[in-house]
Amino acid sequence: MRGSVYGQAGRNDEALADFNKAISLDPNYGQAYGNRGLIYRKTGKLDLALTDYNKALTLDPNYAAASLGRGIVYRLKKQPFEAFKDFNKAISIRPDNAEAYYNRGLLYQSQKQHQFAIDDFSTAIGLTQGQAEPYIARGLSYMAANDFKAAAGDLDDAVSAEPQNLQAWTTRAFACERLGDKEKAAGSYARALNINKDHEPAKQG
């Protein structure tokens, strides 16, 4: 439990030390492997994360968080078939898991299956409140489908949810530009530059 708190606070080395200790005390403690896998994934050590998620799922095949985590690793490693299977498993175990729908949506989006992506992002939005990422992602898929009005609506919601989200303002500006609303686009680029004055896409926009 202390390791989880360290991980949420970004104190990754201390989190790893606690998870290592937990595993040394009980080598069959699946949650410790799953939590250590999360730290490895967040720090870019994908092969170590995959090993830990595999161990966690060997100990408990119905551990939804480990299926989701392994699916994210597979998505990052450009292994979409394996990622898709894991996201489906996570959703079958926990149908209320917004993060699983969101990540499966990102997978669909990367495969240019935008309607499936939009459906998954919509489910994620329905299951969670106050997060910009699903709105941004759905907005990007709407833009890919040339529905810039729907995209702009999603990006309005994204900047309302997280007013300091750089990507939300920049993407909103692009959608507004494509709609011909140059004033709203310029204002959105300006808000992005207030967050990061060196953000090149906003400067160019």
Backbone as ProteinMPNN parsed JSONL, in Angstrom:
{"seq_chain_A": "MRGSVYGQAGRNDEALADFNKAISLDPNYGQAYGNRGLIYRKTGKLDLALTDYNKALTLDPNYAAASLGRGIVYRLKKQPFEAFKDFNKAISIRPDNAEAYYNRGLLYQSQKQHQFAIDDFSTAIGLTQGQAEPYIARGLSYMAANDFKAAAGDLDDAVSAEPQNLQAWTTRAFACERLGDKEKAAGSYARALNINKDHEPAKQG", "coords_chain_A": {"N_chain_A": [[0.828, -1.201, 0.0], [1.956, 1.24, 0.769], [3.83, 1.51, -1.255], [2.114, 1.95, -3.433], [1.119, 4.475, -2.819], [3.495, 5.953, -2.887], [4.001, 5.629, -5.64], [1.827, 7.027, -6.786], [2.529, 9.533, -6.009], [4.675, 10.019, -7.594], [7.122, 9.157, -6.737], [9.094, 7.127, -7.71], [11.317, 5.381, -7.315], [11.21, 4.782, -4.586], [8.718, 3.585, -4.535], [9.215, 1.287, -6.09], [11.067, -0.002, -4.431], [9.448, -0.691, -2.256], [7.586, -2.421, -3.502], [9.299, -4.435, -4.353], [10.094, -5.389, -1.855], [7.646, -6.341, -0.871], [7.204, -8.44, -2.68], [9.374, -10.061, -2.056], [8.615, -10.898, 0.457], [6.261, -12.25, -0.079], [6.171, -14.166, -2.676], [4.05, -14.884, -4.292], [2.246, -12.861, -4.506], [0.112, -11.339, -6.364], [-0.798, -8.677, -6.84], [1.329, -7.077, -6.118], [3.179, -7.546, -8.147], [1.664, -6.547, -10.295], [1.446, -3.826, -9.575], [4.129, -3.087, -9.516], [4.707, -3.503, -12.178], [3.236, -1.405, -13.283], [4.723, 0.852, -12.462], [7.123, 0.338, -13.818], [6.134, 0.521, -16.436], [5.318, 3.212, -16.567], [7.755, 4.436, -16.394], [8.954, 3.788, -18.726], [10.144, 1.292, -19.005], [9.454, -1.115, -20.659], [9.752, -3.857, -21.226], [10.375, -4.989, -18.735], [8.03, -4.3, -17.427], [6.194, -5.843, -18.871], [7.004, -8.429, -18.178], [6.345, -8.427, -15.439], [3.553, -8.002, -15.507], [2.77, -10.319, -16.854], [3.459, -12.233, -14.912], [1.734, -11.475, -12.829], [-0.741, -12.058, -14.017], [-0.511, -14.737, -14.423], [-0.675, -15.608, -11.814], [-3.205, -14.668, -11.155], [-5.606, -14.922, -13.327], [-7.853, -13.346, -13.737], [-7.315, -10.737, -13.066], [-8.065, -7.665, -13.564], [-6.821, -5.111, -13.748], [-4.195, -5.779, -14.339], [-4.486, -7.013, -16.834], [-5.344, -4.792, -18.307], [-3.062, -3.12, -17.945], [-1.056, -4.686, -19.188], [-2.09, -4.729, -21.751], [-1.792, -2.024, -22.462], [0.991, -1.863, -22.512], [1.508, -3.613, -24.656], [0.237, -2.121, -26.66], [1.873, 0.146, -26.748], [4.179, -1.091, -27.601], [3.603, -1.607, -30.189], [2.049, -3.876, -30.812], [-0.691, -4.707, -31.798], [-2.655, -6.776, -31.934], [-2.298, -8.429, -29.654], [-2.655, -6.454, -27.707], [-5.334, -5.742, -28.14], [-6.697, -8.094, -27.389], [-6.117, -8.145, -24.647], [-7.323, -5.742, -23.743], [-10.007, -6.304, -24.313], [-10.371, -8.427, -22.532], [-9.982, -7.157, -20.061], [-12.177, -5.432, -20.112], [-14.264, -7.258, -20.158], [-14.063, -8.337, -17.624], [-14.26, -6.09, -15.985], [-16.685, -4.174, -16.718], [-17.124, -1.506, -16.213], [-14.829, -0.094, -16.484], [-13.359, 2.678, -17.322], [-10.835, 3.399, -18.292], [-9.981, 1.189, -19.721], [-11.717, 1.141, -21.938], [-10.979, 3.597, -23.048], [-8.271, 3.147, -23.746], [-8.573, 1.019, -25.543], [-9.942, 2.412, -27.459], [-7.909, 4.178, -28.303], [-6.293, 2.315, -29.526], [-7.937, 1.398, -31.645], [-8.051, 3.861, -32.958], [-5.396, 4.191, -33.782], [-5.339, 2.29, -35.71], [-6.861, 3.4, -37.62], [-9.579, 2.98, -37.456], [-11.987, 4.676, -37.01], [-14.715, 5.022, -36.277], [-15.234, 2.922, -34.513], [-13.384, 3.686, -32.591], [-14.472, 6.151, -31.754], [-16.851, 5.243, -30.582], [-15.813, 3.787, -28.373], [-14.436, 5.828, -26.987], [-16.612, 7.404, -26.346], [-17.966, 5.76, -24.544], [-16.043, 5.676, -22.516], [-16.078, 8.369, -21.737], [-18.653, 8.518, -20.724], [-18.358, 7.0, -18.435], [-16.595, 8.298, -16.81], [-15.731, 11.434, -15.311], [-14.73, 14.801, -15.859], [-12.211, 14.589, -17.106], [-9.87, 15.425, -19.572], [-8.638, 13.905, -21.597], [-10.19, 11.728, -22.911], [-12.05, 13.269, -24.35], [-10.362, 14.816, -26.003], [-9.201, 12.756, -27.521], [-11.481, 11.633, -28.776], [-12.26, 13.864, -30.198], [-10.117, 14.063, -32.016], [-10.551, 11.757, -33.551], [-13.057, 12.4, -34.626], [-12.234, 14.538, -36.221], [-10.605, 13.181, -38.018], [-12.596, 11.861, -39.341], [-13.681, 13.915, -40.673], [-15.609, 15.454, -39.356], [-15.793, 18.239, -38.179], [-17.276, 19.964, -36.65], [-18.404, 18.391, -34.573], [-15.982, 17.634, -33.449], [-14.992, 20.111, -32.517], [-16.863, 20.648, -30.526], [-16.288, 18.592, -28.688], [-13.724, 19.365, -27.974], [-14.163, 21.808, -26.801], [-15.351, 20.86, -24.463], [-13.145, 19.516, -23.447], [-11.266, 21.572, -22.811], [-12.735, 22.858, -20.899], [-12.834, 20.928, -18.923], [-10.118, 20.602, -18.259], [-8.443, 23.261, -17.918], [-5.739, 23.893, -18.177], [-4.635, 22.24, -20.03], [-2.471, 21.671, -22.504], [-2.511, 20.295, -24.997], [-5.244, 20.116, -25.445], [-6.092, 22.787, -25.91], [-4.566, 23.409, -28.204], [-5.437, 21.51, -30.076], [-8.142, 22.124, -30.158], [-7.964, 24.667, -31.294], [-7.081, 23.995, -33.862], [-9.286, 22.55, -34.845], [-11.253, 24.569, -34.823], [-10.14, 26.279, -36.674], [-10.36, 24.767, -39.016], [-13.085, 24.853, -39.239], [-13.435, 27.394, -40.024], [-13.583, 29.397, -38.164], [-11.766, 31.722, -37.388], [-11.185, 33.573, -35.401], [-11.812, 32.297, -32.938], [-10.049, 30.2, -33.181], [-7.549, 31.528, -33.161], [-7.624, 32.616, -30.595], [-7.566, 30.26, -29.093], [-5.075, 29.17, -29.79], [-3.549, 31.172, -28.617], [-4.147, 30.805, -25.906], [-2.936, 28.324, -25.564], [-0.266, 29.07, -25.895], [0.035, 30.668, -23.698], [0.236, 28.774, -21.764], [2.48, 27.335, -22.543], [4.984, 28.977, -23.851], [6.761, 28.221, -25.789], [5.646, 26.307, -27.362], [5.639, 24.73, -30.303], [3.652, 23.873, -32.307], [1.463, 25.524, -31.619], [2.595, 28.061, -31.912], [3.091, 28.087, -34.667], [0.485, 27.765, -35.589]], "CA_chain_A": [[0.0, 0.0, 0.0], [2.839, 2.4, 0.788], [4.375, 1.61, -2.595], [1.106, 2.561, -4.309], [1.09, 5.906, -2.513], [4.717, 6.516, -3.475], [3.835, 5.678, -7.088], [0.917, 8.126, -7.126], [3.244, 10.787, -5.752], [5.796, 10.13, -8.516], [8.385, 8.748, -6.077], [9.133, 5.795, -8.321], [12.342, 4.519, -6.713], [10.695, 4.307, -3.301], [7.636, 2.645, -4.845], [9.822, 0.016, -6.514], [11.668, -0.652, -3.253], [8.378, -1.309, -1.466], [7.03, -3.566, -4.229], [10.308, -5.498, -4.27], [10.022, -5.948, -0.508], [6.409, -7.117, -0.784], [7.395, -9.675, -3.449], [10.297, -10.921, -1.318], [7.857, -11.456, 1.575], [5.254, -13.17, -0.631], [6.413, -14.245, -4.118], [2.806, -15.166, -5.004], [1.346, -11.723, -4.309], [-0.066, -10.838, -7.725], [-0.968, -7.232, -6.909], [2.645, -6.44, -6.046], [3.732, -7.588, -9.519], [0.898, -5.624, -11.116], [1.805, -2.445, -9.24], [5.5, -2.843, -9.964], [4.61, -3.376, -13.632], [2.76, -0.05, -13.589], [5.858, 1.774, -12.324], [8.023, 0.087, -14.953], [5.508, 1.05, -17.653], [5.344, 4.67, -16.525], [9.138, 4.898, -16.553], [9.427, 3.381, -20.044], [10.813, -0.016, -18.984], [8.305, -1.892, -21.105], [9.988, -5.301, -21.13], [10.219, -5.341, -17.325], [6.599, -4.207, -17.129], [5.528, -6.998, -19.472], [7.325, -9.587, -17.339], [5.573, -8.362, -14.193], [2.132, -8.217, -15.807], [2.61, -11.75, -17.146], [3.492, -12.948, -13.639], [0.5, -11.166, -12.105], [-1.859, -12.74, -14.666], [-0.334, -16.172, -14.151], [-1.175, -15.82, -10.461], [-4.642, -14.366, -11.134], [-6.01, -14.62, -14.708], [-8.953, -12.387, -13.761], [-6.83, -9.48, -12.508], [-8.405, -6.737, -14.654], [-5.826, -4.038, -13.861], [-3.008, -6.324, -15.005], [-4.832, -7.155, -18.252], [-5.299, -3.445, -18.874], [-1.674, -2.661, -17.993], [-0.321, -5.412, -20.223], [-2.59, -4.247, -23.031], [-1.153, -0.731, -22.751], [2.366, -2.159, -22.911], [1.462, -4.148, -26.02], [-0.085, -1.021, -27.578], [3.081, 0.969, -26.882], [5.179, -1.886, -28.325], [3.074, -1.807, -31.549], [1.543, -5.239, -30.957], [-2.119, -4.41, -31.618], [-3.499, -7.955, -31.73], [-2.187, -8.799, -28.248], [-3.268, -5.379, -26.933], [-6.786, -5.832, -28.294], [-7.167, -9.208, -26.568], [-6.046, -7.768, -23.24], [-8.349, -4.736, -23.454], [-11.287, -7.001, -24.278], [-10.433, -9.207, -21.291], [-10.172, -6.203, -18.969], [-13.549, -4.933, -20.181], [-15.182, -8.345, -19.796], [-13.991, -8.504, -16.167], [-14.735, -4.845, -15.366], [-17.337, -3.393, -17.77], [-17.184, -0.097, -15.833], [-13.455, 0.411, -16.471], [-13.249, 3.71, -18.357], [-9.492, 3.418, -18.867], [-9.883, 0.11, -20.704], [-12.375, 1.616, -23.166], [-10.157, 4.675, -23.604], [-7.087, 2.582, -24.39], [-8.99, 0.283, -26.736], [-10.218, 3.448, -28.439], [-6.632, 4.622, -28.879], [-5.835, 1.243, -30.419], [-8.747, 1.535, -32.861], [-7.653, 5.101, -33.632], [-4.109, 3.955, -34.441], [-5.619, 1.427, -36.873], [-7.747, 4.202, -38.477], [-10.964, 2.513, -37.316], [-12.382, 5.818, -36.185], [-16.038, 4.898, -35.685], [-15.066, 2.084, -33.319], [-12.683, 4.511, -31.605], [-15.44, 7.117, -31.227], [-17.756, 4.518, -29.685], [-15.116, 3.491, -27.119], [-14.193, 7.085, -26.275], [-17.904, 7.835, -25.808], [-18.207, 4.952, -23.351], [-15.117, 6.148, -21.478], [-16.574, 9.664, -21.262], [-19.827, 8.247, -19.908], [-17.975, 6.335, -17.191], [-15.704, 9.138, -16.004], [-16.048, 12.852, -15.402], [-13.694, 15.777, -15.558], [-10.915, 14.296, -17.712], [-9.808, 15.959, -20.934], [-8.063, 13.0, -22.594], [-11.15, 11.068, -23.815], [-12.619, 14.273, -25.251], [-9.344, 15.124, -27.015], [-9.06, 11.604, -28.401], [-12.664, 11.537, -29.624], [-12.184, 14.985, -31.126], [-9.178, 13.723, -33.091], [-11.205, 10.798, -34.455], [-14.057, 13.16, -35.389], [-11.533, 15.292, -37.269], [-10.204, 12.211, -39.04], [-13.815, 11.538, -40.091], [-14.117, 15.19, -41.265], [-16.718, 16.046, -38.614], [-15.068, 19.226, -37.379], [-18.198, 20.557, -35.68], [-18.418, 17.5, -33.398], [-14.651, 17.718, -32.838], [-14.893, 21.371, -31.774], [-17.66, 20.489, -29.311], [-15.52, 17.781, -27.733], [-12.552, 20.094, -27.485], [-14.703, 22.771, -25.828], [-15.495, 20.125, -23.201], [-11.803, 19.191, -22.955], [-10.642, 22.736, -22.166], [-13.511, 23.134, -19.689], [-12.439, 19.941, -17.913], [-8.729, 20.83, -17.849], [-8.077, 24.536, -18.564], [-4.296, 24.012, -18.38], [-4.198, 21.156, -20.908], [-1.88, 22.261, -23.703], [-2.983, 19.609, -26.19], [-6.653, 20.429, -25.643], [-6.208, 24.11, -26.545], [-3.993, 23.38, -29.548], [-6.314, 20.73, -30.941], [-9.356, 22.936, -30.326], [-7.651, 25.713, -32.259], [-7.031, 23.407, -35.204], [-10.658, 22.241, -35.256], [-11.928, 25.835, -35.114], [-9.557, 26.783, -37.923], [-10.965, 24.02, -40.115], [-14.476, 25.305, -39.343], [-13.437, 28.768, -40.513], [-13.719, 30.334, -37.046], [-10.375, 32.129, -37.186], [-11.047, 34.292, -34.127], [-11.774, 31.307, -31.861], [-8.801, 29.45, -33.355], [-6.436, 32.36, -32.697], [-7.717, 32.687, -29.139], [-7.163, 28.97, -28.531], [-3.615, 29.106, -29.906], [-2.991, 32.096, -27.623], [-4.238, 30.151, -24.595], [-1.888, 27.296, -25.534], [1.027, 29.728, -25.722], [0.102, 31.131, -22.313], [0.646, 27.613, -20.973], [3.865, 27.04, -22.936], [5.286, 29.958, -24.896], [7.632, 27.625, -26.801], [4.947, 25.18, -28.012], [5.791, 25.048, -31.723], [2.394, 23.821, -33.091], [0.652, 26.702, -31.332], [3.252, 29.211, -32.528], [2.843, 28.036, -36.109], [-0.945, 27.992, -35.802]], "C_chain_A": [[0.868, 1.26, 0.0], [3.465, 2.601, -0.589], [3.403, 2.255, -3.561], [1.033, 4.067, -4.086], [2.332, 6.596, -3.061], [4.566, 6.652, -4.996], [2.939, 6.819, -7.522], [1.573, 9.475, -6.922], [4.44, 10.982, -6.685], [7.138, 9.756, -7.923], [8.659, 7.295, -6.466], [10.153, 4.862, -7.677], [11.862, 3.948, -5.383], [9.546, 3.316, -3.502], [8.204, 1.281, -5.231], [10.426, -0.728, -5.328], [10.596, -1.344, -2.418], [7.773, -2.517, -2.182], [8.015, -4.741, -4.226], [10.265, -6.183, -2.909], [8.778, -6.826, -0.355], [6.56, -8.458, -1.496], [8.351, -10.619, -2.726], [9.595, -11.586, -0.134], [6.836, -12.493, 1.101], [5.399, -13.212, -2.143], [5.158, -14.548, -4.939], [1.775, -14.056, -4.846], [1.181, -10.99, -5.646], [-0.157, -9.33, -7.822], [0.371, -6.5, -6.843], [3.32, -6.432, -7.418], [2.998, -6.59, -10.421], [1.273, -4.178, -10.862], [3.235, -2.114, -9.658], [5.534, -2.698, -11.486], [4.159, -1.988, -14.056], [3.902, 0.96, -13.496], [6.839, 1.588, -13.483], [7.449, 0.679, -16.239], [5.603, 2.564, -17.692], [6.741, 5.228, -16.729], [9.768, 4.367, -17.844], [10.162, 2.056, -20.101], [9.789, -1.089, -19.364], [8.524, -3.389, -20.98], [9.862, -5.781, -19.683], [8.751, -5.297, -16.912], [5.859, -5.426, -17.651], [5.772, -8.254, -18.641], [6.484, -9.597, -16.072], [4.083, -8.579, -14.44], [1.863, -9.688, -16.126], [2.57, -12.566, -15.854], [2.198, -12.728, -12.856], [-0.681, -11.942, -12.683], [-1.731, -14.252, -14.566], [-0.904, -16.504, -12.77], [-2.682, -15.6, -10.365], [-5.097, -13.97, -12.539], [-7.137, -13.59, -14.812], [-8.591, -11.055, -13.109], [-6.961, -8.412, -13.6], [-7.344, -5.659, -14.848], [-4.563, -4.524, -14.559], [-3.271, -6.56, -16.488], [-4.786, -5.808, -18.959], [-3.861, -2.968, -19.016], [-0.871, -3.359, -19.074], [-0.782, -4.984, -21.61], [-1.961, -2.924, -23.439], [0.293, -0.947, -23.187], [2.395, -2.688, -24.343], [1.145, -3.043, -27.034], [1.143, -0.153, -27.819], [4.172, 0.254, -27.672], [4.714, -2.225, -29.752], [2.709, -3.273, -31.804], [0.03, -5.193, -30.76], [-2.982, -5.636, -31.35], [-3.492, -8.378, -30.262], [-2.842, -7.74, -27.356], [-4.789, -5.486, -26.963], [-7.36, -6.947, -27.417], [-7.169, -8.824, -25.084], [-7.096, -6.719, -22.874], [-9.729, -5.379, -23.39], [-11.451, -7.784, -22.981], [-10.685, -8.273, -20.107], [-11.607, -5.69, -18.933], [-14.548, -6.016, -19.78], [-15.212, -8.569, -18.283], [-14.59, -7.289, -15.457], [-15.379, -3.961, -16.43], [-17.435, -1.898, -17.453], [-15.809, 0.57, -15.853], [-13.256, 1.395, -17.622], [-11.9, 3.673, -19.054], [-9.313, 2.322, -19.92], [-10.54, 0.511, -22.019], [-11.531, 2.692, -23.842], [-8.956, 4.113, -24.349], [-7.443, 1.736, -25.598], [-9.348, 1.265, -27.846], [-8.956, 3.975, -29.106], [-6.081, 3.584, -29.855], [-6.605, 1.288, -31.732], [-8.3, 2.758, -33.671], [-6.347, 4.902, -34.399], [-4.26, 3.077, -35.678], [-6.57, 2.106, -37.857], [-9.179, 3.661, -38.511], [-11.699, 3.515, -36.414], [-13.778, 5.69, -35.594], [-16.001, 4.019, -34.445], [-14.376, 2.88, -32.199], [-13.652, 5.492, -30.943], [-16.388, 6.445, -30.243], [-17.084, 4.234, -28.336], [-14.827, 4.756, -26.313], [-15.499, 7.59, -25.646], [-18.244, 7.059, -24.535], [-17.318, 5.413, -22.205], [-15.601, 7.47, -20.882], [-17.789, 9.467, -20.355], [-19.503, 7.661, -18.55], [-17.107, 7.2, -16.285], [-16.066, 10.595, -16.241], [-14.791, 13.676, -15.172], [-12.316, 15.483, -16.103], [-10.919, 14.733, -19.175], [-9.456, 14.899, -21.976], [-9.091, 12.296, -23.479], [-11.806, 12.041, -24.792], [-11.634, 14.633, -26.366], [-9.258, 13.986, -28.027], [-10.264, 11.474, -29.329], [-12.696, 12.68, -30.635], [-11.253, 14.707, -32.295], [-9.794, 12.728, -34.076], [-12.317, 11.471, -35.253], [-13.387, 13.948, -36.511], [-11.08, 14.367, -38.391], [-11.379, 11.81, -39.916], [-14.431, 12.787, -40.72], [-15.365, 15.771, -40.617], [-16.118, 17.069, -37.639], [-15.97, 19.92, -36.367], [-18.261, 19.716, -34.408], [-17.078, 17.564, -32.669], [-14.536, 18.976, -31.981], [-15.694, 21.296, -30.482], [-16.932, 19.682, -28.256], [-14.362, 18.564, -27.148], [-12.947, 21.269, -26.598], [-14.832, 22.099, -24.452], [-14.13, 19.809, -22.591], [-11.179, 20.37, -22.223], [-11.432, 23.162, -20.929], [-13.098, 22.2, -18.558], [-11.047, 20.219, -17.369], [-8.211, 22.1, -18.537], [-6.579, 24.709, -18.809], [-3.754, 22.916, -19.295], [-3.761, 21.731, -22.25], [-2.437, 21.624, -24.98], [-4.437, 19.955, -26.49], [-6.821, 21.766, -26.36], [-5.686, 24.092, -27.98], [-4.904, 22.628, -30.518], [-7.626, 21.465, -31.19], [-9.126, 24.028, -31.366], [-7.665, 25.169, -33.682], [-8.432, 23.097, -35.716], [-11.409, 23.517, -35.635], [-11.428, 26.435, -36.425], [-10.196, 26.089, -39.124], [-12.44, 24.382, -40.309], [-14.584, 26.732, -39.879], [-13.599, 29.81, -39.423], [-12.319, 30.773, -36.627], [-10.169, 32.825, -35.837], [-10.933, 33.303, -32.955], [-10.488, 30.477, -31.944], [-7.618, 30.242, -32.81], [-6.432, 32.47, -31.173], [-7.248, 31.405, -28.466], [-5.651, 28.782, -28.636], [-2.951, 30.004, -28.862], [-3.038, 31.483, -26.223], [-3.165, 29.067, -24.47], [-0.526, 27.931, -25.272], [1.165, 30.351, -24.33], [0.569, 30.007, -21.387], [2.108, 27.277, -21.252], [4.22, 27.927, -24.124], [6.157, 29.394, -26.012], [6.968, 26.468, -27.553], [4.836, 25.459, -29.526], [4.479, 24.924, -32.516], [1.507, 25.03, -32.853], [1.26, 27.955, -31.939], [2.981, 29.249, -34.025], [1.381, 28.316, -36.428], [-1.29, 29.471, -35.683]], "O_chain_A": [[0.555, 2.233, -0.686], [3.616, 3.736, -1.041], [3.815, 3.029, -4.425], [0.903, 4.841, -5.035], [2.247, 7.685, -3.628], [4.958, 7.667, -5.573], [3.233, 7.508, -8.499], [1.218, 10.452, -7.583], [5.143, 11.988, -6.588], [8.18, 10.006, -8.53], [8.482, 6.371, -5.672], [9.881, 3.673, -7.511], [12.08, 2.773, -5.089], [9.407, 2.345, -2.757], [7.732, 0.248, -4.758], [10.307, -1.95, -5.235], [10.807, -2.453, -1.928], [7.479, -3.528, -1.545], [7.611, -5.898, -4.109], [10.384, -7.404, -2.816], [8.843, -7.915, 0.215], [6.109, -9.488, -0.994], [8.172, -11.837, -2.77], [9.937, -12.708, 0.24], [6.578, -13.484, 1.785], [4.813, -12.381, -2.837], [5.202, -14.474, -6.167], [0.579, -14.278, -5.03], [1.995, -10.141, -6.01], [0.348, -8.745, -8.781], [0.531, -5.433, -7.436], [3.95, -5.448, -7.807], [3.621, -5.879, -11.21], [1.405, -3.388, -11.797], [3.519, -1.001, -10.1], [6.283, -1.883, -12.024], [4.631, -1.453, -15.058], [4.033, 1.829, -14.358], [7.324, 2.563, -14.058], [8.179, 1.265, -17.038], [5.931, 3.142, -18.729], [6.901, 6.361, -17.183], [10.979, 4.481, -18.035], [10.745, 1.718, -21.131], [9.324, -1.858, -18.523], [7.589, -4.123, -20.663], [9.308, -6.85, -19.429], [8.285, -6.141, -16.147], [5.001, -5.981, -16.965], [4.857, -9.049, -18.425], [5.969, -10.641, -15.67], [3.422, -9.267, -13.663], [0.841, -10.237, -15.714], [1.754, -13.476, -15.712], [1.636, -13.667, -12.292], [-1.528, -12.43, -11.935], [-2.731, -14.967, -14.619], [-1.533, -17.545, -12.58], [-3.36, -16.267, -9.584], [-4.986, -12.801, -12.909], [-7.346, -13.019, -15.882], [-9.472, -10.328, -12.65], [-6.083, -8.272, -14.451], [-7.002, -5.324, -15.982], [-3.928, -3.765, -15.292], [-2.388, -6.335, -17.315], [-4.261, -5.693, -20.066], [-3.471, -2.468, -20.071], [-0.1, -2.725, -19.794], [0.023, -4.886, -22.536], [-1.635, -2.717, -24.608], [0.769, -0.297, -24.118], [3.218, -2.256, -25.149], [1.706, -3.022, -28.13], [1.423, 0.238, -28.953], [4.991, 0.895, -28.331], [5.346, -3.026, -30.44], [3.014, -3.833, -32.857], [-0.48, -5.58, -29.709], [-3.957, -5.541, -30.604], [-4.546, -8.652, -29.688], [-3.501, -8.073, -26.372], [-5.45, -5.339, -25.935], [-8.394, -6.761, -26.775], [-8.11, -9.141, -24.356], [-7.697, -6.799, -21.803], [-10.532, -5.045, -22.52], [-12.534, -7.807, -22.396], [-11.513, -8.572, -19.247], [-12.188, -5.53, -17.86], [-15.558, -5.728, -19.138], [-16.243, -8.941, -17.723], [-15.319, -7.42, -14.475], [-14.713, -3.091, -16.992], [-17.789, -1.105, -18.326], [-15.635, 1.661, -15.311], [-13.013, 0.99, -18.759], [-11.816, 3.89, -20.263], [-8.583, 2.505, -20.893], [-9.992, 0.257, -23.091], [-11.386, 2.698, -25.065], [-8.653, 4.551, -25.459], [-6.703, 1.725, -26.581], [-9.098, 1.003, -29.023], [-8.927, 4.193, -30.317], [-5.481, 3.927, -30.875], [-6.009, 1.224, -32.807], [-8.185, 2.702, -34.895], [-6.202, 5.38, -35.524], [-3.423, 3.11, -36.58], [-7.033, 1.481, -38.811], [-9.901, 3.866, -39.486], [-11.987, 3.248, -35.247], [-14.018, 6.204, -34.501], [-16.65, 4.32, -33.444], [-14.731, 2.765, -31.026], [-13.652, 5.646, -29.722], [-16.698, 7.007, -29.192], [-17.697, 4.414, -27.284], [-14.96, 4.754, -25.089], [-15.488, 8.138, -24.544], [-18.748, 7.629, -23.568], [-17.769, 5.528, -21.065], [-15.541, 7.668, -19.669], [-17.94, 10.157, -19.347], [-20.284, 7.806, -17.609], [-16.907, 6.867, -15.117], [-16.647, 10.936, -17.272], [-13.91, 13.3, -14.399], [-11.334, 16.056, -15.629], [-11.856, 14.443, -19.918], [-9.918, 14.975, -23.114], [-8.904, 12.257, -24.695], [-12.087, 11.678, -25.934], [-12.019, 14.743, -27.53], [-9.242, 14.217, -29.236], [-10.104, 11.233, -30.526], [-13.105, 12.496, -31.781], [-11.553, 15.068, -33.432], [-9.588, 12.835, -35.285], [-12.509, 11.158, -36.427], [-13.911, 14.019, -37.622], [-11.16, 14.719, -39.568], [-11.203, 11.462, -41.083], [-15.549, 12.745, -41.234], [-16.107, 16.509, -41.265], [-15.96, 16.802, -36.448], [-15.495, 20.411, -35.343], [-18.182, 20.248, -33.301], [-17.029, 17.552, -31.439], [-14.043, 18.921, -30.855], [-15.262, 21.816, -29.454], [-16.948, 20.031, -27.075], [-14.054, 18.44, -25.962], [-12.17, 21.687, -25.74], [-14.476, 22.677, -23.425], [-13.971, 19.829, -21.371], [-10.623, 20.202, -21.138], [-10.87, 23.76, -20.011], [-13.018, 22.603, -17.397], [-10.809, 20.092, -16.168], [-7.612, 22.026, -19.61], [-6.184, 25.588, -19.576], [-2.545, 22.686, -19.333], [-4.581, 22.215, -23.029], [-2.79, 22.325, -25.928], [-4.823, 20.073, -27.653], [-7.599, 21.871, -27.308], [-6.291, 24.689, -28.87], [-5.112, 23.067, -31.649], [-8.161, 21.435, -32.299], [-9.983, 24.284, -32.212], [-8.194, 25.804, -34.594], [-8.738, 23.347, -36.881], [-12.115, 23.55, -36.642], [-12.197, 27.022, -37.186], [-10.531, 26.73, -40.119], [-12.98, 24.237, -41.405], [-15.68, 27.22, -40.154], [-13.739, 30.995, -39.724], [-11.759, 30.273, -35.651], [-9.117, 32.687, -35.212], [-10.069, 33.452, -32.09], [-9.912, 30.099, -30.924], [-6.784, 29.701, -32.084], [-5.378, 32.425, -30.54], [-6.617, 31.441, -27.41], [-5.015, 28.297, -27.7], [-1.92, 29.646, -28.292], [-2.093, 31.62, -25.447], [-2.557, 28.906, -23.412], [0.278, 27.389, -24.513], [2.278, 30.541, -23.84], [1.21, 30.251, -20.365], [2.876, 26.975, -20.338], [3.813, 27.664, -25.256], [6.283, 30.013, -27.068], [7.63, 25.737, -28.289], [4.053, 26.302, -29.962], [4.201, 25.799, -33.337], [0.863, 25.516, -33.783], [0.535, 28.822, -32.428], [2.68, 30.303, -34.586], [1.064, 29.005, -37.397], [-2.452, 29.848, -35.833]]}, "name": "protein", "num_of_chains": 1, "seq": "MRGSVYGQAGRNDEALADFNKAISLDPNYGQAYGNRGLIYRKTGKLDLALTDYNKALTLDPNYAAASLGRGIVYRLKKQPFEAFKDFNKAISIRPDNAEAYYNRGLLYQSQKQHQFAIDDFSTAIGLTQGQAEPYIARGLSYMAANDFKAAAGDLDDAVSAEPQNLQAWTTRAFACERLGDKEKAAGSYARALNINKDHEPAKQG"}
